[in-house]
Amino acid sequence: MKTKQKALIAALCFGGALHPEANQAAVIFGPVTNPDNGHNYYLLSSSSWPTSEAEAIGLGGHLATINDAIEQSWAFSTFGTFAGVDRSLWIGLSDSVIEGTFSWADGAPVTYTNWLPGDPDGGPEEPSEDFVLMNRPGFPGINGGTWRDVDPDNNSLPLFNPVNGVVEVVPEPSTVALMLTAPLLLATFRRRGTKTANS
């Protein structure tokens, strides 16, 4: 079996933990459209938060912005156990710019949080805990999907691994308009074609 095929199988089965290029993130699932907001989401191979965010930007989005409990539930149920693997999930929240002030990578206001009790706990004593993940299902004594601030590469807490980025891409307004008007235009052309054929 070729090396790239082995790497792909490892990424799919083990959350990218055996990915030969651990400093890169790659799409392992998606796009999947969230029916509640029409946004497209991707699951990335296991990598650091900064690497995952860079890949998200390359895909035309950012690590996911979770705006409410409905989006939280959808993202966690869609990606938290992908391919039968319990996964922690990087989201786009961090306080890397101003310690203690969390902001979304896409600049949206923080209107919803789902912190694990006691988190966020990074601060002067843990200054590198600037990046937020959803706790994986099956983590002993912790509710899956709750949020925790951790180091950017999560090496200090291997029990959270694999940690996969969830990318959110908001369709361009022109794309949404085209999706909404395309069926209407198609029906109009069909009617015109039928009238011409009957003439």
Kinemage of the C-alpha trace (Angstrom):
@kinemage 1
@onewidth
@group {chain A} dominant
@subgroup {mainchain}
@vectorlist {calphas} color= white
{ca met a 1} P 0.000 0.000 0.000
{ca lys a 2} L 1.348 3.439 -0.899
{ca thr a 3} L 2.471 5.832 1.836
{ca lys a 4} L -0.211 8.444 1.014
{ca gln a 5} L -2.937 5.797 1.196
{ca lys a 6} L -1.643 4.642 4.582
{ca ala a 7} L -1.597 8.242 5.810
{ca leu a 8} L -5.177 8.803 4.664
{ca ile a 9} L -6.376 5.635 6.392
{ca ala a 10} L -4.532 6.642 9.571
{ca ala a 11} L -6.051 10.130 9.444
{ca leu a 12} L -9.555 8.750 9.009
{ca cys a 13} L -9.254 6.022 11.613
{ca phe a 14} L -7.126 7.707 14.250
{ca gly a 15} L -8.010 11.383 13.885
{ca gly a 16} L -4.784 12.242 12.133
{ca ala a 17} L -2.666 11.200 15.092
{ca leu a 18} L -0.448 9.253 12.682
{ca his a 19} L -0.526 11.876 9.925
{ca pro a 20} L 2.980 12.041 8.419
{ca glu a 21} L 2.884 15.825 8.228
{ca ala a 22} L 1.748 16.619 11.770
{ca asn a 23} L 2.421 20.331 11.280
{ca gln a 24} L -0.246 20.486 8.557
{ca ala a 25} L -4.000 20.110 8.693
{ca ala a 26} L -6.068 18.534 5.938
{ca val a 27} L -9.780 18.061 5.362
{ca ile a 28} L -10.892 14.566 6.375
{ca phe a 29} L -14.668 15.183 6.150
{ca gly a 30} L -16.928 17.725 4.530
{ca pro a 31} L -18.290 19.998 3.435
{ca val a 32} L -21.412 19.365 5.485
{ca thr a 33} L -24.136 22.022 5.446
{ca asn a 34} L -25.764 22.929 8.748
{ca pro a 35} L -29.496 23.109 7.947
{ca asp a 36} L -30.088 25.731 10.648
{ca asn a 37} L -27.749 28.409 9.232
{ca gly a 38} L -26.801 27.226 5.722
{ca his a 39} L -23.068 27.377 6.525
{ca asn a 40} L -20.626 24.719 5.332
{ca tyr a 41} L -18.405 22.869 7.822
{ca tyr a 42} L -15.302 20.691 7.457
{ca leu a 43} L -13.469 18.408 9.867
{ca leu a 44} L -9.680 18.669 9.745
{ca ser a 45} L -7.020 16.124 10.625
{ca ser a 46} L -5.551 16.392 14.108
{ca ser a 47} L -3.232 19.397 14.386
{ca ser a 48} L -2.544 22.502 16.471
{ca trp a 49} L -5.033 25.365 16.771
{ca pro a 50} L -2.895 27.828 14.727
{ca thr a 51} L -2.316 25.261 11.973
{ca ser a 52} L -6.015 24.392 11.901
{ca glu a 53} L -6.987 28.069 11.701
{ca ala a 54} L -4.539 28.598 8.823
{ca glu a 55} L -6.152 25.696 6.940
{ca ala a 56} L -9.606 27.119 7.718
{ca ile a 57} L -8.604 30.460 6.178
{ca gly a 58} L -7.324 28.599 3.124
{ca leu a 59} L -10.768 27.019 2.791
{ca gly a 60} L -12.406 30.456 2.865
{ca gly a 61} L -13.532 30.434 6.495
{ca his a 62} L -12.307 30.170 10.083
{ca leu a 63} L -12.453 27.646 12.872
{ca ala a 64} L -16.124 27.440 13.844
{ca thr a 65} L -17.910 30.251 15.634
{ca ile a 66} L -20.531 28.715 17.926
{ca asn a 67} L -23.405 31.175 18.267
{ca asp a 68} L -25.963 29.187 20.259
{ca ala a 69} L -26.828 25.843 21.847
{ca ile a 70} L -28.373 24.570 18.595
{ca glu a 71} L -25.148 25.125 16.640
{ca gln a 72} L -23.141 23.665 19.543
{ca ser a 73} L -25.242 20.502 19.540
{ca trp a 74} L -25.125 20.158 15.749
{ca ala a 75} L -21.336 20.608 15.497
{ca phe a 76} L -20.612 18.234 18.377
{ca ser a 77} L -22.982 15.505 17.173
{ca thr a 78} L -21.755 15.826 13.565
{ca phe a 79} L -18.003 15.768 14.231
{ca gly a 80} L -17.378 14.578 17.820
{ca thr a 81} L -17.459 10.878 16.937
{ca phe a 82} L -16.670 10.978 13.214
{ca ala a 83} L -15.510 7.576 11.873
{ca gly a 84} L -16.179 6.001 15.284
{ca val a 85} L -13.408 7.997 17.015
{ca asp a 86} L -14.060 10.195 20.064
{ca arg a 87} L -12.595 13.586 19.106
{ca ser a 88} L -11.964 16.869 20.873
{ca leu a 89} L -12.753 19.736 18.503
{ca trp a 90} L -10.920 23.017 18.017
{ca ile a 91} L -13.296 25.961 17.646
{ca gly a 92} L -12.419 29.536 16.704
{ca leu a 93} L -12.405 31.007 20.231
{ca ser a 94} L -9.211 32.222 21.882
{ca asp a 95} L -7.772 34.851 24.187
{ca ser a 96} L -4.386 34.904 22.461
{ca val a 97} L -4.627 38.639 21.657
{ca ile a 98} L -5.665 39.885 25.131
{ca glu a 99} L -5.319 37.461 28.032
{ca gly a 100} L -8.740 36.819 29.580
{ca thr a 101} L -10.697 38.434 26.717
{ca phe a 102} L -12.016 35.727 24.441
{ca ser a 103} L -12.842 36.503 20.833
{ca trp a 104} L -13.857 34.556 17.742
{ca ala a 105} L -11.396 34.169 14.882
{ca asp a 106} L -13.967 35.593 12.438
{ca gly a 107} L -14.519 38.708 14.580
{ca ala a 108} L -18.096 37.831 15.612
{ca pro a 109} L -19.208 38.910 19.093
{ca val a 110} L -19.135 36.287 21.832
{ca thr a 111} L -22.823 35.746 22.628
{ca tyr a 112} L -22.782 32.095 23.725
{ca thr a 113} L -20.363 29.893 25.676
{ca asn a 114} L -20.407 26.303 26.928
{ca trp a 115} L -17.510 26.243 29.398
{ca leu a 116} L -16.651 23.233 31.485
{ca pro a 117} L -17.155 24.264 35.149
{ca gly a 118} L -13.889 25.868 36.296
{ca asp a 119} L -12.883 26.981 32.800
{ca pro a 120} L -11.539 29.099 31.329
{ca asp a 121} L -8.675 28.670 33.750
{ca gly a 122} L -5.688 29.970 31.808
{ca gly a 123} L -4.192 33.127 33.205
{ca pro a 124} L -0.853 34.484 34.386
{ca glu a 125} L -0.031 31.085 35.891
{ca glu a 126} L -0.893 29.302 32.601
{ca pro a 127} L -0.305 31.939 29.918
{ca ser a 128} L -0.222 29.499 26.998
{ca glu a 129} L -3.789 28.243 27.563
{ca asp a 130} L -5.265 30.563 24.967
{ca phe a 131} L -7.145 28.239 22.596
{ca val a 132} L -10.546 26.614 23.042
{ca leu a 133} L -11.669 23.086 22.289
{ca met a 134} L -14.846 21.086 22.842
{ca asn a 135} L -14.083 18.149 25.141
{ca arg a 136} L -14.329 14.796 23.404
{ca pro a 137} L -17.116 12.329 24.179
{ca gly a 138} L -16.112 9.629 26.624
{ca phe a 139} L -13.585 11.763 28.505
{ca pro a 140} L -13.660 10.402 32.086
{ca gly a 141} L -15.697 12.614 34.409
{ca ile a 142} L -16.273 15.421 31.873
{ca asn a 143} L -19.364 16.194 29.838
{ca gly a 144} L -18.509 15.844 26.164
{ca gly a 145} L -18.886 19.059 24.190
{ca thr a 146} L -18.091 21.394 27.086
{ca trp a 147} L -15.356 23.917 26.344
{ca arg a 148} L -11.871 24.169 27.788
{ca asp a 149} L -8.949 26.514 27.151
{ca val a 150} L -5.703 24.663 26.471
{ca asp a 151} L -2.241 25.066 24.938
{ca pro a 152} L -2.255 25.608 21.153
{ca asp a 153} L -0.862 22.174 20.363
{ca asn a 154} L -2.432 20.429 23.373
{ca asn a 155} L 0.754 18.449 24.107
{ca ser a 156} L 0.311 19.069 27.814
{ca leu a 157} L -2.970 17.123 27.943
{ca pro a 158} L -2.703 14.077 25.661
{ca leu a 159} L -5.954 12.662 27.073
{ca phe a 160} L -7.821 15.160 24.865
{ca asn a 161} L -6.333 13.753 21.653
{ca pro a 162} L -7.128 13.563 18.882
{ca val a 163} L -8.018 17.247 18.562
{ca asn a 164} L -9.513 18.050 15.165
{ca gly a 165} L -10.382 21.510 13.879
{ca val a 166} L -13.955 22.260 12.812
{ca val a 167} L -14.011 24.804 9.982
{ca glu a 168} L -17.020 27.004 9.237
{ca val a 169} L -17.388 28.628 5.828
{ca val a 170} L -20.159 31.183 5.372
{ca pro a 171} L -21.376 31.181 1.753
{ca glu a 172} L -20.978 34.455 -0.132
{ca pro a 173} L -24.263 36.395 -0.406
{ca ser a 174} L -24.131 36.048 -4.206
{ca thr a 175} L -23.834 32.262 -3.849
{ca val a 176} L -26.856 32.151 -1.537
{ca ala a 177} L -28.842 34.351 -3.919
{ca leu a 178} L -27.897 32.115 -6.843
{ca met a 179} L -28.916 29.006 -4.901
{ca leu a 180} L -32.284 30.583 -4.129
{ca thr a 181} L -32.963 31.922 -7.643
{ca ala a 182} L -31.570 29.038 -9.717
{ca pro a 183} L -34.720 26.875 -9.423
{ca leu a 184} L -36.890 29.845 -10.412
{ca leu a 185} L -34.706 30.621 -13.442
{ca leu a 186} L -34.670 26.971 -14.475
{ca ala a 187} L -38.476 26.793 -14.283
{ca thr a 188} L -38.766 29.975 -16.380
{ca phe a 189} L -36.452 28.610 -19.076
{ca arg a 190} L -38.351 25.321 -19.115
{ca arg a 191} L -41.673 27.145 -19.581
{ca arg a 192} L -40.214 29.261 -22.394
{ca gly a 193} L -38.800 26.143 -24.066
{ca thr a 194} L -42.169 24.394 -23.850
{ca lys a 195} L -43.964 27.404 -25.372
{ca thr a 196} L -41.451 27.572 -28.233
{ca ala a 197} L -41.794 23.850 -28.954
{ca asn a 198} L -45.590 24.135 -28.994
{ca ser a 199} L -45.617 27.165 -31.318
